[in-house]
């Protein structure tokens, strides 16, 4: 399949955001999670002058889509994700969630980081309860929600354990459960499996897809791993070397549910090659940029 044939508009899917609506099909009316990025640019004022991290990105992610951001190191993937989370404000342009400007973090967006970021002094159960409690739910409601989610990620037996006693994969499962505890409309994931071994990473990817199918939620996922991006997503958004721009929007029309057998299929490898060509080109640009900066300091 030629690269240009992959660059076409996505077809979105809607989803339910509450346990009672999880069985509703994608495409249902009145559901949420659409993200519109309108000519957004993000700059930072440094001692050496302004740094453009993300340059004039315009993008629509429809309800229920699983979208991966892929690009060389330092291209602005995480910066853009943090702007959707509400941690950063765009210098120019705007970001909208369901038609409303994103101005601050909110319970409608759950965030999972590369490091688990759990409270070490709280048990697994109380880590997952934290979000609902902060949202004003009673302790009984928060515990019920937390236990439901721990059951979904296979950690019921570890409810009273502390994060330091868990493996890396288990810690990230707790992090995902905590991010889902407020039943957000969007799940933001910043290289959540990057520090895991290959086998654990593969299992986590499959578990994540099961949760995504169950919750019917919009997912934005940042990764450096091409195989991961193609395996997980409906669309792969490839970003240029800094300043980051979207240079390709690749539709992944591979069948679901996804299984490890997919990794050796011809369709998967065609998409992988397309991504590799783009990433290699942009990585060379990033390397040249770094070399010029180092030469300028000498």
Rosetta blueprint (number, residue, H / E / L):
1 X L
2 X L
3 X H
4 X H
5 X H
6 X H
7 X E
8 X L
9 X L
10 X L
11 X L
12 X L
13 X L
14 X L
15 X L
16 X L
17 X L
18 X L
19 X H
20 X H
21 X H
22 X L
23 X L
24 X L
25 X L
26 X L
27 X L
28 X L
29 X L
30 X L
31 X L
32 X L
33 X L
34 X L
35 X E
36 X E
37 X E
38 X E
39 X E
40 X E
41 X E
42 X E
43 X E
44 X E
45 X E
46 X E
47 X L
48 X L
49 X E
50 X E
51 X E
52 X E
53 X E
54 X E
55 X E
56 X E
57 X E
58 X E
59 X E
60 X E
61 X E
62 X L
63 X L
64 X L
65 X L
66 X E
67 X E
68 X E
69 X E
70 X E
71 X E
72 X L
73 X L
74 X L
75 X L
76 X L
77 X H
78 X H
79 X H
80 X H
81 X H
82 X H
83 X H
84 X H
85 X H
86 X L
87 X L
88 X L
89 X L
90 X L
91 X L
92 X E
93 X E
94 X E
95 X E
96 X E
97 X E
98 X L
99 X L
100 X E
101 X E
102 X L
103 X L
104 X L
105 X L
106 X L
107 X L
108 X L
109 X E
110 X E
111 X E
112 X E
113 X L
114 X L
115 X L
116 X L
117 X L
118 X L
119 X L
120 X L
121 X L
122 X L
123 X E
124 X H
125 X H
126 X H
127 X H
128 X H
129 X H
130 X H
131 X H
132 X H
133 X H
134 X H
135 X L
136 X L
137 X L
138 X L
139 X H
140 X H
141 X H
142 X H
143 X H
144 X H
145 X H
146 X H
147 X H
148 X H
149 X H
150 X H
151 X H
152 X H
153 X L
154 X L
155 X L
156 X H
157 X H
158 X H
159 X L
160 X L
161 X L
162 X E
163 X H
164 X H
165 X H
166 X L
167 X L
168 X H
169 X H
170 X H
171 X H
172 X H
173 X H
174 X H
175 X H
176 X H
177 X H
178 X H
179 X H
180 X H
181 X L
182 X L
183 X L
184 X L
185 X L
186 X E
187 X E
188 X E
189 X E
190 X E
191 X L
192 X L
193 X L
194 X L
195 X L
196 X L
197 X L
198 X H
199 X H
200 X H
201 X H
202 X H
203 X H
204 X H
205 X H
206 X H
207 X H
208 X H
209 X H
210 X H
211 X H
212 X H
213 X H
214 X H
215 X H
216 X L
217 X L
218 X E
219 X E
220 X E
221 X E
222 X E
223 X E
224 X L
225 X L
226 X H
227 X H
228 X H
229 X H
230 X H
231 X H
232 X H
233 X L
234 X L
235 X E
236 X E
237 X E
238 X E
239 X E
240 X L
241 X L
242 X L
243 X L
244 X E
245 X L
246 X E
247 X E
248 X E
249 X E
250 X E
251 X E
252 X L
253 X L
254 X L
255 X L
256 X L
257 X L
258 X L
259 X L
260 X H
261 X H
262 X H
263 X H
264 X H
265 X L
266 X H
267 X H
268 X H
269 X H
270 X H
271 X H
272 X H
273 X H
274 X H
275 X H
276 X H
277 X H
278 X H
279 X H
280 X H
281 X H
282 X H
283 X H
284 X H
285 X H
286 X H
287 X H
288 X H
289 X H
290 X H
291 X H
292 X H
293 X H
294 X H
295 X H
296 X H
297 X H
298 X L
